[in-house]
Amino acid sequence: MINPYTREDVVQAAPVDPWQRQEQFSNALDVEEMEQAAATYRQAAVEAANTGELAQKADEVSSRAAALGDKPLADPAPRIEHTDLGMQGNGKGMDETANVLIQAMTLAIDKDAAVKNEITGLHGALGRRHQEALTELYGWDRALQAEINARREGGVTRFPGLPTLKIHYGDLSWDVPPSPTGGYQLPQNLADDIRRRHLEDLVKDATATDGEIADEINQYRRTLGERGLELMREGYDLADGPLNDLWTGSEVAEIDARMLREELAKPEADRRADLLDLYTQGLQGIRVSVENPPGGALGQLDDDDITYLKTFYSGIDQNMALGFADQTGVSRTNIANGYNMLTNPAIGGIDPAAAPDPNVPDPLQGIRSLLYESPDTSAGLEADMGRFNAFGDLMGSATVMPGHELARDLTRAAISGQELSATQHQVSDPSVLVDPITNTGSSGLLHDVSLNGAASNGILNDLPLRDELLGTQWDNSAGVADVVRSGTTIPQDILDGPLGHNDPAARPFVEAGYNVLDYAAANPDNINATYGSGYAKHGDLEAAVGDTALRYMDMIAYESQHPGMIPGENPNIFGERYAHAFGLTDVQRQDVFTVMANADEPIQQEFFKRVHEWEAGVADSAFQRSGNVQQLGTEFESLGRVAGAVEYAQNQAGIRTDETAQASTLAGVNNGAAAIGAAVEGLGRQLPILGTAVTIAEAARYGFADQNALAETARLDGLYYGDWAVRTLVADAAANHGFGATPDNPQGAAITAPLRPTTLRPEDMAGWAGNTEGSYADYARKLQEGYAQGNTPR
């Protein structure tokens, strides 16, 4: 006999399980609940003020229903077929949003019925294939009887020696030996073979059914995704309200993870980016719910969000996670953002470093070993670097900031990754790795870290970790540069607040600025990567150190008795009071500029050009703000201190030339200071230097007409030397504001058309500056004193 086929028989033999796929999908949907939800949304749409409030209001309506003993507030229709809800004047957008929600519920119910119909058909196939097997077995039995009958003569069967009989059924044949007790009967192995062959047909049926169900679910998820995008555009929160299970329920998370596994298991050329995007839309919905407004402070994950994230990532192993590294759609960003949200305890996530619960799947199984374990070198260094770079590429695509815990773990992982990469340059046998693999993964991880400015300055203010980060020789320093900029830039929302840069929240950023400059001054070789085997590329890091110096140039120029953060003085720096400020020693100031003088040439030139523009801005602002030119000598002393330190640094680096000195100064006189002066009044001077707004240097670069070829070349060089250069620049600013002396006006009374030099000869420029200084002699003396202080070797 042949036993009936069961689900277990098929699942054991097949590579798929269509029953599980259908049950998982149907369990994610509750038709009765959705029908009640339709009535809930009808009522909520009447009460909500806008689409952003609709989900929350629907929750309230549901809660009121629960308080009434689950008695519905409105009778749901047997089916959700009509979409003209009539929202009593709450607006077209509200009406459309509610209609889309009803369409989504209708879609879910229809697809639930469709996949159940597929399973019903498969159940029919179980019986049909069993009947086909029995029919074949009976056919073989008839064939055996026919063979036996053919050997009978006169009622006596002739079987000399009881031979093995060969019988036929269709195109098949089978040998039937005599039974031990005499006579013939079909052997059991024939019945087993029949059952196996018809089970193979049933496996094909199940595979086809599984594909049909997957197609139905794909179509559903795609259409639901489109509905979700419509709702998000209207301001609806997918992760909130009674219908959140449609997009972010735990069962949906299991489906999404499973579908991802199947898609990523395909050859890379066969993977569909649109499906990968679709299966990660639940993560996108949670991001939109938590990150509101985009890029703003993160809200809290609710229990449903956490359940979805844990369930989803419990189905993502390392190969799957790294499989997103090369994807070009939004799926990679969604995966990275999901990890950042899941591992952020501050918003309700889990501590990434906590030991996983051995009794439940680990939601961090995809990245845990990459974060916390030493590389498995059994596959070779090339494979290790490939995995690490994929990890960095994945996390580097995030747009949601990581939590402080993950940010520090990512930083340490980035350092470890560079240490791994460095071993490529230490192998004694060149055949081991002919072409070293550039470490891009570390920069990806550190870019992720930089999304969290507070975490970034926490790293820079942790001096041992700062030393590791800035002391590493990087294949690619772009990520380190991102952390430096993020950790030292006071966020614009703080600067725009009532306290501005004096807000206590600004202090860690200022402190991080000092710690970066302090490290650079003490460890120039590490910043400039001037030693080692030459693989390190630190141009991005040099540029970030330069940006930090420019951001805090006012403080660098300030003469403080306290290197480091200035305790409790609230110093007045260029007319601004600072509750949080730092000072540098003369040596530190010179060393910072020397680091920049030794930077890659384009970075060096850009930095000193912007310092030049800062100086022009200081001079212009001073004359613009003061009607009494005897009040601001300290500012000019600070300006001279910077100019002197710049010359010292450039001399140390051996990049001084008289030609660039003369050309730069003339450029500043003819094109720089006047243009910057016109911008200062509109921009203000302090906030752009400290914050993320446009800096004065950027205003000069992008806000004004191009200079003539000679001046532009000189400004790009950005190199000027000797106190006559800065004195000429200040004289030009004074002349622009009506101060100056000429042979016809020796006392320096206000003039409308000050004469300026028209040659590059230093004596002409210095002579004109000396004449002009007659109207601000105290300023001129302070400027020269500061210059001497800044330029004196220490």
Disulfide bonds with the S-S distance in Angstrom:
none
